[in-house]
Amino acid sequence: MSNFIVGINGRPVPTSDDGQLLVDTTPAPVYATQRGDSYVAAGAADTSAADADFFYLKNNDARDLVIFQIRGYIAGGADCGVSIKIGVTGTPGTPTAITPANMRSNGPVANVTCSQRDGDLALTGGTTVDFLFMDKDVVGEQVWDFESGIVLPHNTALVYNTDADPTGNDIATQTFFYFVEPD
């Protein structure tokens, strides 16, 4: 039987009968999937311009949204750099809505706004937090893991933005994320 002590954040921490802390080493994405709080947003856009916001994700949940992996590819054409910008503002222009899939078949729907567009979503501002190089010569998809996560607090949005013209070919992405209580 476990006993509990109060941790530094005020939450109970389980201990064994002899006072040793009991810890769980399950990776956060796996734990979130087991809880039904892990999702994937799949989108594809024909972005034939440089500096085009083609994917949008806004966290409407009170919990933090944590992106832990992005997969993507570019179909032919030219290589393309994609910036991940957080803190963008504005309303996406003429988007196509995306409903993220729950990684657990019976889990809830993600409390997010997610969309894509063939062209530019016309959002402004934001800070680039990472840059993805999509190589047209890679067969299959490329995978980018974010061990510490890209965190979107409540009411924060991000976009994927092309830094070069991918010559009118489709860019496809899968964005894997989960929710956690903010500290």
N, C-alpha and C positions, 0 to 999 in steps of 0.2 A: 504494500500500500504506500502511496506517495503522500508526503507532507508538502507544505508550501511555505515559502518565505516571500517577502515582498521585495521585488527587484528595484533597481535604481529608478526605473520609469514608473513605479507604482503598481506594476502588474505582478500577479502571483507567478512564482517560479517554482516548479516541482522539485522536491528533494526525496532521496531515499530515506528509509527509516533511520539510517545512521548519519543523516545530514549531508550526503553528497548530492550535488546538483545533478539533475537528470536533464540531458540535452537531446535534441532531435537534430540529426545531421542530414535530413531530407533537403535537397536543394529547393530553394524558394519556388521556382516554376513548377516543380513536381508537386509540392505541397499545395500550391494554388490550384492546380488541375484537380487534385483529389478533393478539394473544397468546392470545385465548380466555379472558380474565379479566374480561369485562364482562357484566353481568347486568341483568335487569329483573324486579322483583317486582310483579305486578299483583294488586290486591285490591279488593273492594267490600264494604261493610258497611252494614246498615240500623241506624244508630245513632240511637235515639230518646231520647237523654238528653244533658244537659250533663255535662261531665267524664267522658267515656267513652273509654277507651283502645281504639281499634278496629283498630289495625295494630301489629304487633310485629316487630322485626328484631334479631337478636343475631348478632354476629360470632364464630364458632367457629374461624376461621382464625388462624394465627400472624401473617399479614400484616394490615396496616391495611385496613379496608373504607372506601372513599370514596364518599359519595353525591354525584353531580354534577348530578342533575336530578330533580325531582318533577313529575309531571303529575297533574291531578285535576279532578274536577267533582262537583257536587252535583245530583242529579236533582230539580228542583222544590223545593217546600217553602220553607224559609227559608234566608237566607244563614247561613254557619257559619264561625267561626274555628277553625283547627286548630293546636294547639301541637305542635312537634317537641321531644320531651324525650329527652335522652340520659342514660345512667347509671341507668336505672330498675332496680328489683330485684323479685324475686319470680318466681313461675311463672305464666304466663298461664292464666287460668281458662277452661276449656272452649273452646279455640281450634279454628279450622279451619286446617289446615296449608296453607301456600303453598310451592310449589317454584319458585324464581326460574328464569326462562329464560335460558340463555346466549345472548348477542347474536351469538355465532358458533355455527352449528349443530352443529359437531363439538367444541365446548369442554367442559370438565369441569363437573360440578355444583358450585354454590356451597356452601362449607362454612359454612352459616348455619342458624339456626333462624328461621323466618318464619311468621307466622300472622295471622289476622284473627278478628274476632268481631262478630256482631250484638249489640251491647250492650257491656259493659265487661269488658276483660281483667283488671281488678283488680290492676294493678301499682302499686308505690309508689315515691316518691322521684323522682329525676331532676332535671335542669336544663333549662329551656326555652332552646333555642338559636335558634329562629326561630318565626315565626307566619305561617301561610298563611291568607289570607282567601278563602274559596270563595263566589263570587257566584252566586246562583241564576239571575241574569239573563244570565249569559255563555252564549252558544251554543257548544257544544263544550267542550274542556278548557282549563284554565288551566295555564301552564307557569312553574315556578320553577327558575332556574338557580343553581347554587352554584359559582362559578368557583374558589374556594379549597377547596371541598368541605366536607362534614360528615364528619368522620373518626371511625370507631368502631374503636378498638384491639381486640385480642384480648379476648374475654369481655365486651365492652361491648354493651349493648342500648339500643334506642330504641323509643319509641312515638309514634304520632300520637294526639292527644287532642282531643276536641271541647270547645270553650270555651262553646258555646251549643247548645241543643237544635235540631237541624236538622229538626225536626218529622217524624221517622220516615222520611225519605227517604234513599235510598242515597247514600253518599259513595264514589266510586271513586278509586283512586290507582294510579299507576305510579311505582315508585321505581327509578331507574337508578343502578347502582353498579359499582365495580371494585375490585380489590385491588392494593396496592403493598407493597413491602418497607418496614418501618418504618425510620426513620432512627436 
